């Protein structure tokens, strides 16, 4: 279990940001990450992009996420796919 969003002075959108999650995945030899959650266009986007930059094979579970804004969600989905994430249902 990881805890994010514990800083009061700034947002922490990514599950990788100052949580130790990335280090734990390396320690556990995880190579593929399945992602979902809220919101697709904010926290999910930040987490997926960080996971991809860390070299993980990312599968976004489309039916397991929703966006705060429909248009931003569409653009976020395009950005993740362009960066290498696979979208599954």
Phi and psi in degrees as GROMACS dihedral restraints (atoms count N, CA, C in turn):
[ dihedral_restraints ]
;  ai    aj    ak    al  type     phi  dphi    fc
    3     4     5     6     1  -121.7    20    10
    4     5     6     7     1   156.4    20    10
    6     7     8     9     1  -121.9    20    10
    7     8     9    10     1   129.7    20    10
    9    10    11    12     1  -126.5    20    10
   10    11    12    13     1   167.6    20    10
   12    13    14    15     1    73.7    20    10
   13    14    15    16     1    33.1    20    10
   15    16    17    18     1   -95.0    20    10
   16    17    18    19     1    -7.4    20    10
   18    19    20    21     1   -83.9    20    10
   19    20    21    22     1   136.0    20    10
   21    22    23    24     1   -93.2    20    10
   22    23    24    25     1   -14.7    20    10
   24    25    26    27     1   -93.7    20    10
   25    26    27    28     1    -9.4    20    10
   27    28    29    30     1  -165.6    20    10
   28    29    30    31     1   161.5    20    10
   30    31    32    33     1   -72.4    20    10
   31    32    33    34     1   148.1    20    10
   33    34    35    36     1  -126.9    20    10
   34    35    36    37     1    89.0    20    10
   36    37    38    39     1   -79.5    20    10
   37    38    39    40     1   -34.5    20    10
   39    40    41    42     1   -86.4    20    10
   40    41    42    43     1   141.6    20    10
   42    43    44    45     1   -66.6    20    10
   43    44    45    46     1   -13.1    20    10
   45    46    47    48     1   -92.2    20    10
   46    47    48    49     1   -14.1    20    10
   48    49    50    51     1   -80.5    20    10
   49    50    51    52     1   106.5    20    10
   51    52    53    54     1    57.6    20    10
   52    53    54    55     1    34.2    20    10
   54    55    56    57     1  -114.2    20    10
   55    56    57    58     1   -18.0    20    10
   57    58    59    60     1    83.0    20    10
   58    59    60    61     1     1.4    20    10
   60    61    62    63     1   -61.7    20    10
   61    62    63    64     1   -46.6    20    10
   63    64    65    66     1   -59.9    20    10
   64    65    66    67     1   -43.4    20    10
   66    67    68    69     1   -64.2    20    10
   67    68    69    70     1   -38.8    20    10
   69    70    71    72     1   -65.7    20    10
   70    71    72    73     1   -39.5    20    10
   72    73    74    75     1   -64.1    20    10
   73    74    75    76     1   -41.0    20    10
   75    76    77    78     1   -62.2    20    10
   76    77    78    79     1   -47.2    20    10
   78    79    80    81     1   -57.8    20    10
   79    80    81    82     1   -41.3    20    10
   81    82    83    84     1   -83.7    20    10
   82    83    84    85     1     0.9    20    10
   84    85    86    87     1    59.9    20    10
   85    86    87    88     1    37.0    20    10
   87    88    89    90     1   -77.2    20    10
   88    89    90    91     1   133.4    20    10
   90    91    92    93     1  -115.6    20    10
   91    92    93    94     1   -22.6    20    10
   93    94    95    96     1  -125.9    20    10
   94    95    96    97     1   137.1    20    10
   96    97    98    99     1  -123.6    20    10
   97    98    99   100     1   129.3    20    10
   99   100   101   102     1   -98.7    20    10
  100   101   102   103     1   127.7    20    10
  102   103   104   105     1  -121.3    20    10
  103   104   105   106     1   146.5    20    10
  105   106   107   108     1  -162.3    20    10
  106   107   108   109     1  -179.1    20    10
  108   109   110   111     1   125.0    20    10
  109   110   111   112     1  -167.6    20    10
  111   112   113   114     1  -120.1    20    10
  112   113   114   115     1   143.0    20    10
  114   115   116   117     1  -102.3    20    10
  115   116   117   118     1   143.8    20    10
  117   118   119   120     1   -52.0    20    10
  118   119   120   121     1   -41.8    20    10
  120   121   122   123     1   -88.1    20    10
  121   122   123   124     1     4.1    20    10
  123   124   125   126     1  -130.9    20    10
  124   125   126   127     1   -87.3    20    10
  126   127   128   129     1   -68.8    20    10
  127   128   129   130     1   -42.1    20    10
  129   130   131   132     1   -64.3    20    10
  130   131   132   133     1   -44.7    20    10
  132   133   134   135     1   -57.1    20    10
  133   134   135   136     1   -50.3    20    10
  135   136   137   138     1   -61.1    20    10
  136   137   138   139     1   -42.9    20    10
  138   139   140   141     1   -67.8    20    10
  139   140   141   142     1   -43.5    20    10
  141   142   143   144     1   -64.0    20    10
  142   143   144   145     1   -43.5    20    10
  144   145   146   147     1   -64.1    20    10
  145   146   147   148     1   -41.1    20    10
  147   148   149   150     1   -64.2    20    10
  148   149   150   151     1   -39.7    20    10
  150   151   152   153     1   -63.3    20    10
  151   152   153   154     1   -43.9    20    10
  153   154   155   156     1   -63.6    20    10
  154   155   156   157     1   -42.6    20    10
  156   157   158   159     1   -65.2    20    10
  157   158   159   160     1   -22.6    20    10
  159   160   161   162     1   -84.2    20    10
  160   161   162   163     1    -2.7    20    10
  162   163   164   165     1    91.4    20    10
  163   164   165   166     1     9.2    20    10
  165   166   167   168     1   -80.6    20    10
  166   167   168   169     1   149.9    20    10
  168   169   170   171     1   -84.7    20    10
  169   170   171   172     1   114.6    20    10
  171   172   173   174     1  -109.2    20    10
  172   173   174   175     1   132.2    20    10
  174   175   176   177     1  -117.2    20    10
  175   176   177   178     1   115.1    20    10
  177   178   179   180     1   -90.2    20    10
  178   179   180   181     1   120.9    20    10
  180   181   182   183     1   -85.1    20    10
  181   182   183   184     1    99.3    20    10
  183   184   185   186     1   -59.6    20    10
  184   185   186   187     1   -39.3    20    10
  186   187   188   189     1   -75.0    20    10
  187   188   189   190     1    -4.2    20    10
  189   190   191   192     1  -108.4    20    10
  190   191   192   193     1    19.8    20    10
  192   193   194   195     1  -147.9    20    10
  193   194   195   196     1   153.6    20    10
  195   196   197   198     1  -138.8    20    10
  196   197   198   199     1   152.3    20    10
  198   199   200   201     1   -99.3    20    10
  199   200   201   202     1   157.1    20    10
  201   202   203   204     1   -74.6    20    10
  202   203   204   205     1   -30.4    20    10
  204   205   206   207     1  -136.4    20    10
  205   206   207   208     1   128.3    20    10
  207   208   209   210     1   -58.8    20    10
  208   209   210   211     1   -47.6    20    10
  210   211   212   213     1   -67.3    20    10
  211   212   213   214     1   -44.1    20    10
  213   214   215   216     1   -63.6    20    10
  214   215   216   217     1   -34.4    20    10
  216   217   218   219     1   -63.8    20    10
  217   218   219   220     1   -42.2    20    10
  219   220   221   222     1   -61.7    20    10
  220   221   222   223     1   -45.4    20    10
  222   223   224   225     1   -65.9    20    10
  223   224   225   226     1   -38.3    20    10
  225   226   227   228     1   -63.3    20    10
  226   227   228   229     1   -42.6    20    10
  228   229   230   231     1   -61.3    20    10
  229   230   231   232     1   -45.5    20    10
  231   232   233   234     1   -60.0    20    10
  232   233   234   235     1   -42.7    20    10
  234   235   236   237     1   -63.3    20    10
  235   236   237   238     1   -43.0    20    10
  237   238   239   240     1   -65.0    20    10
  238   239   240   241     1   -43.7    20    10
  240   241   242   243     1   -64.1    20    10
  241   242   243   244     1   -44.1    20    10
  243   244   245   246     1   -60.1    20    10
  244   245   246   247     1   -34.1    20    10
  246   247   248   249     1   -79.2    20    10
  247   248   249   250     1   -12.1    20    10
  249   250   251   252     1   123.3    20    10
  250   251   252   253     1    -1.1    20    10
  252   253   254   255     1   -74.8    20    10
  253   254   255   256     1   144.4    20    10
  255   256   257   258     1   -99.9    20    10
  256   257   258   259     1   138.4    20    10
  258   259   260   261     1  -102.4    20    10
  259   260   261   262     1   128.3    20    10
  261   262   263   264     1  -128.3    20    10
  262   263   264   265     1   161.6    20    10
